[in-house]
Amino acid sequence: MPSAFTHAAIPLALWCASDRGRISGRLLGAGVIAAMLPDADVLAFALHIPYADSFGHRGASHSILFAALLAFLAALLHARLRAGAVQAAAFVGLSALSHPLLDALTSGGLGVALWWPWSGERLFAPWRPIRVSPFAGQFFSARGLATVLSELRWVWLPLALAVIGWRLIQRAPAHPRNPA
């Protein structure tokens, strides 16, 4: 998995790319939580649930269904999130779905159960450039530093460049059409 900080990158990038005030602080907070929430499944280790189990790490909470459930919950709570129902569902759903997609790009683990409950198969992306993050106890080590550098290179830098590019495109003056 990428570190918890990097899972927050997608909702933060979407917020930075949007017009000011379009995504409320509450909706941004919900998106960040939704992007990090799938890793709450590490509690399965304390409950002696095997990693490869459907409810183990990178199992059901890393599925499209889980992201859809969080999107549905956001739609129900849209007024509290200071957003329309569709906006809340889309933002929270995309934020939650970004988690397993980023995990599928990592160099380790068992893959993600993206299609659970329809399939228990664990999937990886064909290209896996992001170093898998060590668990909390080993995060402040040489391996943890290598992970952070990998995440900066493959997640944060591309997102920052995409946001800057998008903002420049938004600010570009409109050119009148040349009559032909």
C-alpha positions, 0 to 999 in steps of 0.5 A: 500500500502507499502510505496513508498520506499518499492515499489523501493525494487524490481528493486533495488534487481534485480539490486543488484543481477545482474552483475555490469553494466548489468543494466544501471543506467538509466534503474534502474531509469526507473524501480524504477519510474515504481515501484512507478508510479501506486500510482500516482492514489492517485490524484484521491482523489483530483479529487473526483474519488471514491476509488472503481472506475476503475480509483480510487486508486489501480484501472487501474494503478495497472493492468497487462495492465498498467505494459505492457504499461510501458514495451512497452514504455521502449522497445521504449526508450531502447536506452535512457535507455542504454539497449536492447529492450527486457531487458528494457521491461522486467525490467520495466515491472517486476518493474511495476508489482511488485507494485500491487503484493506487494499491494495485500500482504497488510493488508488493502484497497480494493485490486488491479484491477490486471485484469483491463480492463477485470475485475474490481474485486479487488484482495488480496493475500491469505496471507497479512503480510505487514501492509498497509501504512498510507497516507503521512500526517500520515506516521510519526506516530506510525502506520507509524513506524509499517508499516516500520517495517513490510516492513523491515521484509516482503520485504527488509529482504527477498530480501536482503537474496535472493540477498546475496544468489544469489551472493554467488551462482554466486561466488561459484567455479564450481566443476568438474564432477566425472566420473562414 
